[in-house]
Amino acid sequence: MTTVIRDAAGEIKTFMETAAGLVLQSGEYLEEVDVPFGVYARRLRLSALGRYGELVRVPAGDGTVTVTVECPGEASVTLDINGLVEDVPLADGTGTLTLGCDTPGTFIITPADREKFGAIGEAVCVVEVVE
Amino acid sequence: MNMFKGKGKPPAAVEKRDGVVHLKPDNTSSQGKHAVDLAALSQGGLKVDELADIVGRLMERVKELEEG
């Protein structure tokens, strides 16, 4: 069982294995999901250079960085990349997103549908292109 | 929901070209202006005052890099 905490807009704020000791903020509410915590946490995972949920730094240049998208059981997933909403097609629950490294700056990749996936943990990928 | 609300400046704008997502140069920071300047220089056709501005910003950028 997984306890999902949603904000007033119905978007996933976070999720926990137990609601023990939890104090909700104004407008927040709980949802009990009959899915083991580990399975729920792996519904959407983003990785860059094989690292999940970490800040990944890469040097600026002509190359690219591939972000691997894992979303078991889905045919596609919609991601937000610095405000650009992209639908990523998946094969067997896996797909990729390619980022250019030509300009220094930071890519922040999060799920676009926050009612379905929270922008937390391994569902967030940050890639910083540094000079 | 805006996860960046009240937490500093938002991330740089991006654009998709040929299936690859690219960051757009940030033309508000000195680093971003430098990138925009280089792009303008590579395309040529600058007026004298534009070139002078670019040289001035290049000097500022060099000074920043020297100071670390």
N, CA and C atoms of all chains as a GROMACS GRO file, in nm:
protein
  597
    1MET      N    1   0.085  -0.120   0.000
    1MET     CA    2   0.000   0.000   0.000
    1MET      C    3   0.088   0.126   0.000
    2THR      N    4   0.048   0.224  -0.080
    2THR     CA    5   0.123   0.350  -0.086
    2THR      C    6   0.026   0.465  -0.055
    3THR      N    7   0.074   0.558   0.025
    3THR     CA    8  -0.006   0.676   0.057
    3THR      C    9   0.044   0.792  -0.028
    4VAL      N   10  -0.046   0.846  -0.108
    4VAL     CA   11  -0.011   0.958  -0.196
    4VAL      C   12  -0.068   1.086  -0.136
    5ILE      N   13   0.015   1.189  -0.129
    5ILE     CA   14  -0.030   1.319  -0.080
    5ILE      C   15  -0.049   1.410  -0.201
    6ARG      N   16  -0.171   1.459  -0.214
    6ARG     CA   17  -0.203   1.548  -0.326
    6ARG      C   18  -0.229   1.689  -0.274
    7ASP      N   19  -0.195   1.789  -0.356
    7ASP     CA   20  -0.222   1.926  -0.317
    7ASP      C   21  -0.366   1.964  -0.352
    8ALA      N   22  -0.402   2.087  -0.327
    8ALA     CA   23  -0.540   2.131  -0.348
    8ALA      C   24  -0.581   2.119  -0.494
    9ALA      N   25  -0.485   2.123  -0.585
    9ALA     CA   26  -0.515   2.111  -0.728
    9ALA      C   27  -0.523   1.965  -0.773
   10GLY      N   28  -0.498   1.873  -0.680
   10GLY     CA   29  -0.504   1.731  -0.715
   10GLY      C   30  -0.373   1.676  -0.767
   11GLU      N   31  -0.269   1.759  -0.767
   11GLU     CA   32  -0.139   1.713  -0.817
   11GLU      C   33  -0.062   1.641  -0.707
   12ILE      N   34   0.017   1.543  -0.748
   12ILE     CA   35   0.093   1.464  -0.650
   12ILE      C   36   0.205   1.551  -0.592
   13LYS      N   37   0.201   1.564  -0.462
   13LYS     CA   38   0.308   1.638  -0.393
   13LYS      C   39   0.419   1.542  -0.354
   14THR      N   40   0.382   1.431  -0.297
   14THR     CA   41   0.479   1.328  -0.262
   14THR      C   42   0.404   1.200  -0.232
   15PHE      N   43   0.476   1.095  -0.199
   15PHE     CA   44   0.410   0.970  -0.160
   15PHE      C   45   0.497   0.900  -0.057
   16MET      N   46   0.434   0.820   0.025
   16MET     CA   47   0.503   0.757   0.136
   16MET      C   48   0.451   0.615   0.154
   17GLU      N   49   0.529   0.537   0.228
   17GLU     CA   50   0.485   0.400   0.254
   17GLU      C   51   0.382   0.399   0.366
   18THR      N   52   0.390   0.500   0.452
   18THR     CA   53   0.294   0.510   0.562
   18THR      C   54   0.262   0.657   0.587
   19ALA      N   55   0.142   0.683   0.630
   19ALA     CA   56   0.102   0.821   0.659
   19ALA      C   57   0.127   0.856   0.805
   20ALA      N   58   0.193   0.766   0.878
   20ALA     CA   59   0.215   0.790   1.021
   20ALA      C   60   0.291   0.920   1.043
   21GLY      N   61   0.238   1.004   1.129
   21GLY     CA   62   0.306   1.129   1.163
   21GLY      C   63   0.289   1.240   1.061
   22LEU      N   64   0.213   1.213   0.957
   22LEU     CA   65   0.199   1.312   0.850
   22LEU      C   66   0.105   1.425   0.892
   23VAL      N   67   0.145   1.547   0.866
   23VAL     CA   68   0.059   1.663   0.890
   23VAL      C   69   0.034   1.730   0.755
   24LEU      N   70  -0.089   1.733   0.714
   24LEU     CA   71  -0.122   1.789   0.584
   24LEU      C   72  -0.127   1.941   0.589
   25GLN      N   73  -0.088   2.005   0.480
   25GLN     CA   74  -0.102   2.149   0.465
   25GLN      C   75  -0.244   2.179   0.415
   26SER      N   76  -0.279   2.305   0.416
   26SER     CA   77  -0.413   2.345   0.375
   26SER      C   78  -0.444   2.298   0.232
   27GLY      N   79  -0.555   2.230   0.215
   27GLY     CA   80  -0.598   2.186   0.083
   27GLY      C   81  -0.545   2.051   0.042
   28GLU      N   82  -0.443   2.002   0.112
   28GLU     CA   83  -0.386   1.873   0.075
   28GLU      C   84  -0.475   1.759   0.123
   29TYR      N   85  -0.465   1.649   0.052
   29TYR     CA   86  -0.542   1.531   0.094
   29TYR      C   87  -0.467   1.403   0.058
   30LEU      N   88  -0.509   1.295   0.123
   30LEU     CA   89  -0.443   1.165   0.105
   30LEU      C   90  -0.519   1.078   0.008
   31GLU      N   91  -0.441   0.994  -0.058
   31GLU     CA   92  -0.501   0.891  -0.144
   31GLU      C   93  -0.428   0.760  -0.114
   32GLU      N   94  -0.501   0.657  -0.087
   32GLU     CA   95  -0.441   0.526  -0.061
   32GLU      C   96  -0.442   0.448  -0.192
   33VAL      N   97  -0.326   0.400  -0.231
   33VAL     CA   98  -0.313   0.327  -0.356
   33VAL      C   99  -0.268   0.186  -0.325
   34ASP      N  100  -0.338   0.090  -0.380
   34ASP     CA  101  -0.307  -0.050  -0.350
   34ASP      C  102  -0.193  -0.100  -0.439
   35VAL      N  103  -0.081  -0.035  -0.427
   35VAL     CA  104   0.040  -0.072  -0.503
   35VAL      C  105   0.157  -0.063  -0.406
   36PRO      N  106   0.246  -0.162  -0.406
   36PRO     CA  107   0.363  -0.152  -0.316
   36PRO      C  108   0.443  -0.025  -0.343
   37PHE      N  109   0.501   0.030  -0.238
   37PHE     CA  110   0.574   0.156  -0.248
   37PHE      C  111   0.682   0.152  -0.357
   38GLY      N  112   0.760   0.043  -0.358
   38GLY     CA  113   0.870   0.034  -0.456
   38GLY      C  114   0.820   0.035  -0.600
   39VAL      N  115   0.707  -0.029  -0.622
   39VAL     CA  116   0.649  -0.032  -0.758
   39VAL      C  117   0.596   0.106  -0.794
   40TYR      N  118   0.528   0.170  -0.698
   40TYR     CA  119   0.473   0.304  -0.724
   40TYR      C  120   0.587   0.402  -0.756
   41ALA      N  121   0.697   0.391  -0.681
   41ALA     CA  122   0.809   0.484  -0.698
   41ALA      C  123   0.878   0.466  -0.834
   42ARG      N  124   0.860   0.348  -0.895
   42ARG     CA  125   0.927   0.321  -1.022
   42ARG      C  126   0.832   0.336  -1.141
   43ARG      N  127   0.718   0.399  -1.122
   43ARG     CA  128   0.624   0.417  -1.235
   43ARG      C  129   0.684   0.507  -1.342
   44LEU      N  130   0.767   0.602  -1.301
   44LEU     CA  131   0.835   0.689  -1.398
   44LEU      C  132   0.975   0.719  -1.346
   45ARG      N  133   1.074   0.680  -1.424
   45ARG     CA  134   1.212   0.705  -1.386
   45ARG      C  135   1.286   0.768  -1.504
   46LEU      N  136   1.360   0.872  -1.474
   46LEU     CA  137   1.440   0.941  -1.575
   46LEU      C  138   1.586   0.930  -1.535
   47SER      N  139   1.671   0.902  -1.631
   47SER     CA  140   1.814   0.894  -1.599
   47SER      C  141   1.895   0.955  -1.712
   48ALA      N  142   2.011   1.008  -1.674
   48ALA     CA  143   2.107   1.060  -1.770
   48ALA      C  144   2.242   1.006  -1.730
   49LEU      N  145   2.316   0.957  -1.826
   49LEU     CA  146   2.446   0.892  -1.802
   49LEU      C  147   2.433   0.782  -1.697
   50GLY      N  148   2.320   0.715  -1.698
   50GLY     CA  149   2.299   0.603  -1.607
   50GLY      C  150   2.268   0.641  -1.464
   51ARG      N  151   2.249   0.771  -1.439
   51ARG     CA  152   2.223   0.816  -1.302
   51ARG      C  153   2.078   0.866  -1.289
   52TYR      N  154   2.012   0.817  -1.186
   52TYR     CA  155   1.871   0.849  -1.161
   52TYR      C  156   1.859   0.953  -1.050
   53GLY      N  157   1.778   1.053  -1.074
   53GLY     CA  158   1.745   1.149  -0.968
   53GLY      C  159   1.861   1.234  -0.920
   54GLU      N  160   1.966   1.242  -1.000
   54GLU     CA  161   2.082   1.322  -0.959
   54GLU      C  162   2.102   1.437  -1.058
   55LEU      N  163   2.173   1.538  -1.011
   55LEU     CA  164   2.217   1.644  -1.102
   55LEU      C  165   2.333   1.590  -1.184
   56VAL      N  166   2.318   1.593  -1.315
   56VAL     CA  167   2.423   1.543  -1.404
   56VAL      C  168   2.486   1.662  -1.475
   57ARG      N  169   2.616   1.676  -1.463
   57ARG     CA  170   2.687   1.787  -1.529
   57ARG      C  171   2.764   1.733  -1.649
   58VAL      N  172   2.751   1.804  -1.761
   58VAL     CA  173   2.823   1.764  -1.881
   58VAL      C  174   2.888   1.889  -1.941
   59PRO      N  175   3.003   1.872  -2.008
   59PRO     CA  176   3.069   1.989  -2.068
   59PRO      C  177   2.996   2.036  -2.193
   60ALA      N  178   2.997   2.167  -2.212
   60ALA     CA  179   2.936   2.223  -2.334
   60ALA      C  180   3.018   2.180  -2.455
   61GLY      N  181   2.949   2.159  -2.565
   61GLY     CA  182   3.017   2.118  -2.687
   61GLY      C  183   2.917   2.074  -2.792
   62ASP      N  184   2.967   2.003  -2.889
   62ASP     CA  185   2.882   1.961  -2.999
   62ASP      C  186   2.800   1.835  -2.969
   63GLY      N  187   2.829   1.772  -2.858
   63GLY     CA  188   2.765   1.645  -2.830
   63GLY      C  189   2.622   1.655  -2.781
   64THR      N  190   2.568   1.540  -2.747
   64THR     CA  191   2.432   1.533  -2.692
   64THR      C  192   2.433   1.443  -2.567
   65VAL      N  193   2.330   1.456  -2.490
   65VAL     CA  194   2.308   1.368  -2.375
   65VAL      C  195   2.174   1.299  -2.395
   66THR      N  196   2.174   1.170  -2.375
   66THR     CA  197   2.050   1.094  -2.388
   66THR      C  198   1.988   1.072  -2.251
   67VAL      N  199   1.865   1.114  -2.238
   67VAL     CA  200   1.790   1.088  -2.116
   67VAL      C  201   1.704   0.965  -2.141
   68THR      N  202   1.720   0.866  -2.055
   68THR     CA  203   1.641   0.744  -2.068
   68THR      C  204   1.514   0.758  -1.985
   69VAL      N  205   1.403   0.726  -2.048
   69VAL     CA  206   1.271   0.739  -1.985
   69VAL      C  207   1.215   0.599  -1.964
   70GLU      N  208   1.187   0.565  -1.840
   70GLU     CA  209   1.130   0.433  -1.809
   70GLU      C  210   0.993   0.453  -1.746
   71CYS      N  211   0.893   0.400  -1.809
   71CYS     CA  212   0.756   0.417  -1.760
   71CYS      C  213   0.679   0.288  -1.793
   72PRO      N  214   0.697   0.187  -1.709
   72PRO     CA  215   0.641   0.055  -1.738
   72PRO      C  216   0.490   0.058  -1.764
   73GLY      N  217   0.452  -0.013  -1.869
   73GLY     CA  218   0.309  -0.028  -1.898
   73GLY      C  219   0.247   0.085  -1.978
   74GLU      N  220   0.326   0.188  -2.010
   74GLU     CA  221   0.273   0.302  -2.085
   74GLU      C  222   0.327   0.300  -2.229
   75ALA      N  223   0.247   0.350  -2.322
   75ALA     CA  224   0.291   0.358  -2.462
   75ALA      C  225   0.363   0.490  -2.490
   76SER      N  226   0.339   0.589  -2.405
   76SER     CA  227   0.407   0.718  -2.418
   76SER      C  228   0.392   0.793  -2.286
   77VAL      N  229   0.477   0.893  -2.269
   77VAL     CA  230   0.467   0.976  -2.149
   77VAL      C  231   0.499   1.120  -2.189
   78THR      N  232   0.428   1.212  -2.130
   78THR     CA  233   0.448   1.353  -2.164
   78THR      C  234   0.539   1.416  -2.059
   79LEU      N  235   0.648   1.476  -2.108
   79LEU     CA  236   0.745   1.538  -2.019
   79LEU      C  237   0.754   1.688  -2.043
   80ASP      N  238   0.793   1.758  -1.940
   80ASP     CA  239   0.814   1.903  -1.948
   80ASP      C  240   0.964   1.927  -1.942
   81ILE      N  241   1.017   1.989  -2.047
   81ILE     CA  242   1.160   2.022  -2.049
   81ILE      C  243   1.169   2.174  -2.049
   82ASN      N  244   1.198   2.233  -1.936
   82ASN     CA  245   1.208   2.380  -1.922
   82ASN      C  246   1.085   2.450  -1.981
   83GLY      N  247   0.969   2.390  -1.967
   83GLY     CA  248   0.847   2.452  -2.017
   83GLY      C  249   0.802   2.399  -2.152
   84LEU      N  250   0.889   2.328  -2.222
   84LEU     CA  251   0.852   2.266  -2.350
   84LEU      C  252   0.791   2.130  -2.320
   85VAL      N  253   0.669   2.110  -2.362
   85VAL     CA  254   0.600   1.983  -2.335
   85VAL      C  255   0.621   1.889  -2.454
   86GLU      N  256   0.678   1.773  -2.426
   86GLU     CA  257   0.711   1.676  -2.529
   86GLU      C  258   0.650   1.541  -2.497
   87ASP      N  259   0.592   1.479  -2.597
   87ASP     CA  260   0.537   1.346  -2.580
   87ASP      C  261   0.646   1.246  -2.624
   88VAL      N  262   0.689   1.163  -2.531
   88VAL     CA  263   0.797   1.069  -2.560
   88VAL      C  264   0.736   0.930  -2.585
   89PRO      N  265   0.749   0.877  -2.706
   89PRO     CA  266   0.698   0.742  -2.733
   89PRO      C  267   0.784   0.638  -2.663
   90LEU      N  268   0.719   0.533  -2.616
   90LEU     CA  269   0.790   0.428  -2.542
   90LEU      C  270   0.772   0.294  -2.612
   91ALA      N  271   0.875   0.212  -2.608
   91ALA     CA  272   0.868   0.074  -2.655
   91ALA      C  273   0.900  -0.014  -2.535
   92ASP      N  274   0.808  -0.104  -2.502
   92ASP     CA  275   0.824  -0.184  -2.380
   92ASP      C  276   0.849  -0.096  -2.258
   93GLY      N  277   0.783   0.019  -2.256
   93GLY     CA  278   0.793   0.108  -2.140
   93GLY      C  279   0.918   0.192  -2.133
   94THR      N  280   0.999   0.189  -2.239
   94THR     CA  281   1.125   0.264  -2.237
   94THR      C  282   1.138   0.353  -2.361
   95GLY      N  283   1.187   0.473  -2.340
   95GLY     CA  284   1.211   0.564  -2.451
   95GLY      C  285   1.329   0.654  -2.420
   96THR      N  286   1.358   0.746  -2.511
   96THR     CA  287   1.471   0.835  -2.489
   96THR      C  288   1.436   0.978  -2.531
   97LEU      N  289   1.512   1.068  -2.476
   97LEU     CA  290   1.499   1.210  -2.507
   97LEU      C  291   1.642   1.260  -2.527
   98THR      N  292   1.667   1.333  -2.635
   98THR     CA  293   1.803   1.376  -2.664
   98THR      C  294   1.818   1.526  -2.640
   99LEU      N  295   1.920   1.561  -2.561
   99LEU     CA  296   1.946   1.700  -2.528
   99LEU      C  297   2.075   1.746  -2.595
  100GLY      N  298   2.073   1.865  -2.653
  100GLY     CA  299   2.193   1.921  -2.713
  100GLY      C  300   2.279   1.990  -2.608
  101CYS      N  301   2.411   1.982  -2.626
  101CYS     CA  302   2.504   2.041  -2.528
  101CYS      C  303   2.573   2.166  -2.583
  102ASP      N  304   2.516   2.224  -2.689
  102ASP     CA  305   2.583   2.336  -2.754
  102ASP      C  306   2.576   2.467  -2.676
  103THR      N  307   2.481   2.479  -2.586
  103THR     CA  308   2.464   2.604  -2.511
  103THR      C  309   2.467   2.576  -2.361
  104PRO      N  310   2.552   2.648  -2.286
  104PRO     CA  311   2.555   2.627  -2.140
  104PRO      C  312   2.420   2.664  -2.078
  105GLY      N  313   2.386   2.590  -1.975
  105GLY     CA  314   2.259   2.616  -1.906
  105GLY      C  315   2.209   2.488  -1.842
  106THR      N  316   2.085   2.489  -1.800
  106THR     CA  317   2.032   2.375  -1.726
  106THR      C  318   1.901   2.326  -1.786
  107PHE      N  319   1.895   2.197  -1.810
  107PHE     CA  320   1.770   2.131  -1.851
  107PHE      C  321   1.705   2.075  -1.725
  108ILE      N  322   1.578   2.103  -1.707
  108ILE     CA  323   1.503   2.044  -1.596
  108ILE      C  324   1.386   1.967  -1.658
  109ILE      N  325   1.391   1.836  -1.642
  109ILE     CA  326   1.291   1.750  -1.705
  109ILE      C  327   1.202   1.690  -1.597
  110THR      N  328   1.075   1.711  -1.610
  110THR     CA  329   0.978   1.664  -1.511
  110THR      C  330   0.856   1.608  -1.584
  111PRO      N  331   0.775   1.529  -1.516
  111PRO     CA  332   0.650   1.486  -1.580
  111PRO      C  333   0.557   1.604  -1.602
  112ALA      N  334   0.489   1.606  -1.716
  112ALA     CA  335   0.398   1.717  -1.745
  112ALA      C  336   0.263   1.697  -1.676
  113ASP      N  337   0.222   1.572  -1.664
  113ASP     CA  338   0.094   1.542  -1.599
  113ASP      C  339   0.119   1.514  -1.451
  114ARG      N  340   0.103   1.618  -1.370
  114ARG     CA  341   0.138   1.606  -1.227
  114ARG      C  342   0.028   1.537  -1.147
  115GLU      N  343  -0.086   1.515  -1.209
  115GLU     CA  344  -0.189   1.437  -1.138
  115GLU      C  345  -0.156   1.288  -1.148
  116LYS      N  346  -0.082   1.254  -1.252
  116LYS     CA  347  -0.047   1.113  -1.273
  116LYS      C  348   0.089   1.080  -1.212
  117PHE      N  349   0.185   1.171  -1.230
  117PHE     CA  350   0.320   1.147  -1.178
  117PHE      C  351   0.367   1.270  -1.101
  118GLY      N  352   0.428   1.248  -0.986
  118GLY     CA  353   0.483   1.360  -0.911
  118GLY      C  354   0.619   1.402  -0.965
  119ALA      N  355   0.649   1.531  -0.956
  119ALA     CA  356   0.779   1.582  -0.999
  119ALA      C  357   0.875   1.569  -0.881
  120ILE      N  358   0.906   1.445  -0.848
  120ILE     CA  359   0.987   1.415  -0.729
  120ILE      C  360   1.074   1.293  -0.755
  121GLY      N  361   1.178   1.282  -0.677
  121GLY     CA  362   1.265   1.165  -0.682
  121GLY      C  363   1.320   1.136  -0.820
  122GLU      N  364   1.306   1.012  -0.862
  122GLU     CA  365   1.364   0.970  -0.988
  122GLU      C  366   1.281   1.010  -1.109
  123ALA      N  367   1.169   1.077  -1.086
  123ALA     CA  368   1.088   1.127  -1.198
  123ALA      C  369   1.132   1.268  -1.238
  124VAL      N  370   1.243   1.313  -1.182
  124VAL     CA  371   1.300   1.443  -1.219
  124VAL      C  372   1.443   1.420  -1.267
  125CYS      N  373   1.480   1.485  -1.375
  125CYS     CA  374   1.616   1.474  -1.427
  125CYS      C  375   1.668   1.616  -1.453
  126VAL      N  376   1.782   1.646  -1.394
  126VAL     CA  377   1.842   1.778  -1.416
  126VAL      C  378   1.979   1.759  -1.481
  127VAL      N  379   1.995   1.820  -1.596
  127VAL     CA  380   2.122   1.811  -1.669
  127VAL      C  381   2.176   1.952  -1.685
  128GLU      N  382   2.294   1.974  -1.629
  128GLU     CA  383   2.356   2.107  -1.639
  128GLU      C  384   2.470   2.100  -1.741
  129VAL      N  385   2.460   2.186  -1.841
  129VAL     CA  386   2.565   2.196  -1.942
  129VAL      C  387   2.657   2.309  -1.900
  130VAL      N  388   2.781   2.274  -1.871
  130VAL     CA  389   2.874   2.374  -1.816
  130VAL      C  390   2.985   2.406  -1.915
  131GLU      N  391   3.032   2.530  -1.910
  131GLU     CA  392   3.142   2.574  -1.998
  131GLU      C  393   3.272   2.509  -1.956
  132MET      N  394   0.089   2.417  -1.193
  132MET     CA  395   0.179   2.444  -1.080
  132MET      C  396   0.313   2.495  -1.132
  133ASN      N  397   0.364   2.598  -1.069
  133ASN     CA  398   0.495   2.650  -1.107
  133ASN      C  399   0.593   2.615  -0.998
  134MET      N  400   0.675   2.512  -1.020
  134MET     CA  401   0.768   2.467  -0.916
  134MET      C  402   0.881   2.566  -0.893
  135PHE      N  403   0.895   2.668  -0.980
  135PHE     CA  404   1.004   2.762  -0.965
  135PHE      C  405   0.958   2.893  -0.901
  136LYS      N  406   0.829   2.900  -0.866
  136LYS     CA  407   0.774   3.022  -0.810
  136LYS      C  408   0.850   3.062  -0.685
  137GLY      N  409   0.902   3.184  -0.686
  137GLY     CA  410   0.970   3.237  -0.568
  137GLY      C  411   1.104   3.173  -0.539
  138LYS      N  412   1.161   3.100  -0.636
  138LYS     CA  413   1.287   3.030  -0.611
  138LYS      C  414   1.391   3.069  -0.714
  139GLY      N  415   1.404   3.198  -0.743
  139GLY     CA  416   1.504   3.241  -0.838
  139GLY      C  417   1.451   3.238  -0.980
  140LYS      N  418   1.543   3.259  -1.073
  140LYS     CA  419   1.496   3.270  -1.211
  140LYS      C  420   1.458   3.134  -1.269
  141PRO      N  421   1.362   3.133  -1.361
  141PRO     CA  422   1.319   3.007  -1.422
  141PRO      C  423   1.429   2.953  -1.513
  142PRO      N  424   1.419   2.826  -1.552
  142PRO     CA  425   1.520   2.770  -1.641
  142PRO      C  426   1.516   2.836  -1.778
  143ALA      N  427   1.628   2.823  -1.849
  143ALA     CA  428   1.637   2.883  -1.982
  143ALA      C  429   1.536   2.821  -2.077
  144ALA      N  430   1.496   2.899  -2.175
  144ALA     CA  431   1.403   2.849  -2.276
  144ALA      C  432   1.473   2.744  -2.362
  145VAL      N  433   1.394   2.655  -2.418
  145VAL     CA  434   1.450   2.551  -2.504
  145VAL      C  435   1.375   2.548  -2.636
  146GLU      N  436   1.435   2.482  -2.733
  146GLU     CA  437   1.369   2.462  -2.862
  146GLU      C  438   1.411   2.325  -2.914
  147LYS      N  439   1.325   2.266  -2.994
  147LYS     CA  440   1.356   2.134  -3.049
  147LYS      C  441   1.391   2.148  -3.196
  148ARG      N  442   1.509   2.096  -3.233
  148ARG     CA  443   1.552   2.098  -3.373
  148ARG      C  444   1.602   1.958  -3.410
  149ASP      N  445   1.550   1.905  -3.517
  149ASP     CA  446   1.594   1.774  -3.566
  149ASP      C  447   1.589   1.668  -3.458
  150GLY      N  448   1.486   1.673  -3.376
  150GLY     CA  449   1.469   1.570  -3.276
  150GLY      C  450   1.551   1.588  -3.150
  151VAL      N  451   1.628   1.698  -3.144
  151VAL     CA  452   1.712   1.724  -3.026
  151VAL      C  453   1.664   1.851  -2.958
  152VAL      N  454   1.655   1.846  -2.825
  152VAL     CA  455   1.614   1.964  -2.750
  152VAL      C  456   1.738   2.046  -2.716
  153HIS      N  457   1.736   2.174  -2.754
  153HIS     CA  458   1.850   2.263  -2.730
  153HIS      C  459   1.810   2.376  -2.637
  154LEU      N  460   1.905   2.420  -2.556
  154LEU     CA  461   1.884   2.540  -2.476
  154LEU      C  462   1.902   2.661  -2.566
  155LYS      N  463   1.817   2.761  -2.547
  155LYS     CA  464   1.837   2.888  -2.618
  155LYS      C  465   1.935   2.971  -2.536
  156PRO      N  466   2.027   3.042  -2.602
  156PRO     CA  467   2.120   3.125  -2.525
  156PRO      C  468   2.045   3.224  -2.438
  157ASP      N  469   2.090   3.235  -2.314
  157ASP     CA  470   2.032   3.329  -2.219
  157ASP      C  471   2.093   3.466  -2.246
  158ASN      N  472   2.015   3.560  -2.296
  158ASN     CA  473   2.072   3.691  -2.330
  158ASN      C  474   2.054   3.793  -2.219
  159THR      N  475   2.034   3.743  -2.095
  159THR     CA  476   2.023   3.837  -1.983
  159THR      C  477   2.148   3.836  -1.897
  160SER      N  478   2.220   3.721  -1.892
  160SER     CA  479   2.343   3.716  -1.813
  160SER      C  480   2.461   3.750  -1.904
  161SER      N  481   2.575   3.782  -1.843
  161SER     CA  482   2.692   3.814  -1.924
  161SER      C  483   2.735   3.691  -2.004
  162GLN      N  484   2.719   3.573  -1.943
  162GLN     CA  485   2.755   3.450  -2.012
  162GLN      C  486   2.664   3.429  -2.132
  163GLY      N  487   2.536   3.456  -2.113
  163GLY     CA  488   2.441   3.439  -2.222
  163GLY      C  489   2.463   3.540  -2.333
  164LYS      N  490   2.491   3.665  -2.293
  164LYS     CA  491   2.518   3.769  -2.393
  164LYS      C  492   2.640   3.732  -2.476
  165HIS      N  493   2.739   3.672  -2.410
  165HIS     CA  494   2.859   3.630  -2.480
  165HIS      C  495   2.824   3.530  -2.590
  166ALA      N  496   2.738   3.434  -2.558
  166ALA     CA  497   2.698   3.334  -2.657
  166ALA      C  498   2.623   3.399  -2.773
  167VAL      N  499   2.536   3.495  -2.741
  167VAL     CA  500   2.461   3.566  -2.845
  167VAL      C  501   2.556   3.647  -2.932
  168ASP      N  502   2.655   3.710  -2.867
  168ASP     CA  503   2.754   3.788  -2.942
  168ASP      C  504   2.830   3.702  -3.040
  169LEU      N  505   2.872   3.585  -2.992
  169LEU     CA  506   2.949   3.496  -3.080
  169LEU      C  507   2.866   3.454  -3.201
  170ALA      N  508   2.737   3.431  -3.176
  170ALA     CA  509   2.649   3.393  -3.286
  170ALA      C  510   2.637   3.507  -3.386
  171ALA      N  511   2.625   3.633  -3.335
  171ALA     CA  512   2.614   3.749  -3.423
  171ALA      C  513   2.742   3.769  -3.503
  172LEU      N  514   2.858   3.751  -3.436
  172LEU     CA  515   2.986   3.768  -3.504
  172LEU      C  516   3.003   3.667  -3.617
  173SER      N  517   2.955   3.544  -3.589
  173SER     CA  518   2.971   3.439  -3.689
  173SER      C  519   2.890   3.467  -3.815
  174GLN      N  520   2.784   3.552  -3.799
  174GLN     CA  521   2.699   3.581  -3.913
  174GLN      C  522   2.742   3.708  -3.987
  175GLY      N  523   2.832   3.788  -3.927
  175GLY     CA  524   2.884   3.907  -3.992
  175GLY      C  525   2.781   4.017  -4.008
  176GLY      N  526   2.818   4.124  -4.084
  176GLY     CA  527   2.725   4.231  -4.114
  176GLY      C  528   2.695   4.323  -3.997
  177LEU      N  529   2.790   4.341  -3.904
  177LEU     CA  530   2.766   4.426  -3.788
  177LEU      C  531   2.803   4.571  -3.818
  178LYS      N  532   2.730   4.662  -3.751
  178LYS     CA  533   2.766   4.804  -3.758
  178LYS      C  534   2.878   4.830  -3.659
  179VAL      N  535   2.948   4.943  -3.676
  179VAL     CA  536   3.062   4.975  -3.591
  179VAL      C  537   3.021   4.982  -3.444
  180ASP      N  538   2.907   5.048  -3.414
  180ASP     CA  539   2.867   5.061  -3.274
  180ASP      C  540   2.827   4.926  -3.214
  181GLU      N  541   2.771   4.839  -3.296
  181GLU     CA  542   2.737   4.703  -3.246
  181GLU      C  543   2.865   4.626  -3.214
  182LEU      N  544   2.964   4.642  -3.302
  182LEU     CA  545   3.090   4.573  -3.278
  182LEU      C  546   3.157   4.626  -3.152
  183ALA      N  547   3.148   4.758  -3.132
  183ALA     CA  548   3.208   4.818  -3.012
  183ALA      C  549   3.140   4.764  -2.886
  184ASP      N  550   3.008   4.749  -2.890
  184ASP     CA  551   2.937   4.693  -2.775
  184ASP      C  552   2.984   4.551  -2.746
  185ILE      N  553   3.000   4.474  -2.852
  185ILE     CA  554   3.042   4.335  -2.835
  185ILE      C  555   3.182   4.329  -2.775
  186VAL      N  556   3.271   4.414  -2.826
  186VAL     CA  557   3.408   4.416  -2.772
  186VAL      C  558   3.405   4.452  -2.623
  187GLY      N  559   3.320   4.549  -2.590
  187GLY     CA  560   3.308   4.588  -2.448
  187GLY      C  561   3.260   4.472  -2.362
  188ARG      N  562   3.161   4.400  -2.411
  188ARG     CA  563   3.111   4.286  -2.332
  188ARG      C  564   3.214   4.173  -2.326
  189LEU      N  565   3.290   4.156  -2.436
  189LEU     CA  566   3.396   4.056  -2.434
  189LEU      C  567   3.498   4.089  -2.326
  190MET      N  568   3.530   4.217  -2.315
  190MET     CA  569   3.627   4.260  -2.212
  190MET      C  570   3.573   4.228  -2.073
  191GLU      N  571   3.441   4.255  -2.054
  191GLU     CA  572   3.380   4.224  -1.925
  191GLU      C  573   3.386   4.075  -1.897
  192ARG      N  574   3.358   3.996  -2.001
  192ARG     CA  575   3.357   3.850  -1.985
  192ARG      C  576   3.496   3.798  -1.950
  193VAL      N  577   3.599   3.853  -2.019
  193VAL     CA  578   3.737   3.812  -1.991
  193VAL      C  579   3.772   3.847  -1.846
  194LYS      N  580   3.728   3.965  -1.803
  194LYS     CA  581   3.758   4.007  -1.666
  194LYS      C  582   3.692   3.911  -1.566
  195GLU      N  583   3.565   3.874  -1.594
  195GLU     CA  584   3.493   3.780  -1.505
  195GLU      C  585   3.566   3.647  -1.498
  196LEU      N  586   3.610   3.598  -1.613
  196LEU     CA  587   3.678   3.468  -1.615
  196LEU      C  588   3.811   3.475  -1.541
  197GLU      N  589   3.882   3.588  -1.555
  197GLU     CA  590   4.010   3.605  -1.485
  197GLU      C  591   3.990   3.608  -1.334
  198GLU      N  592   3.876   3.667  -1.293
  198GLU     CA  593   3.849   3.678  -1.149
  198GLU      C  594   3.790   3.549  -1.094
  199GLY      N  595   3.758   3.458  -1.184
  199GLY     CA  596   3.705   3.327  -1.142
  199GLY      C  597   3.561   3.336  -1.106
   0.00000   0.00000   0.00000
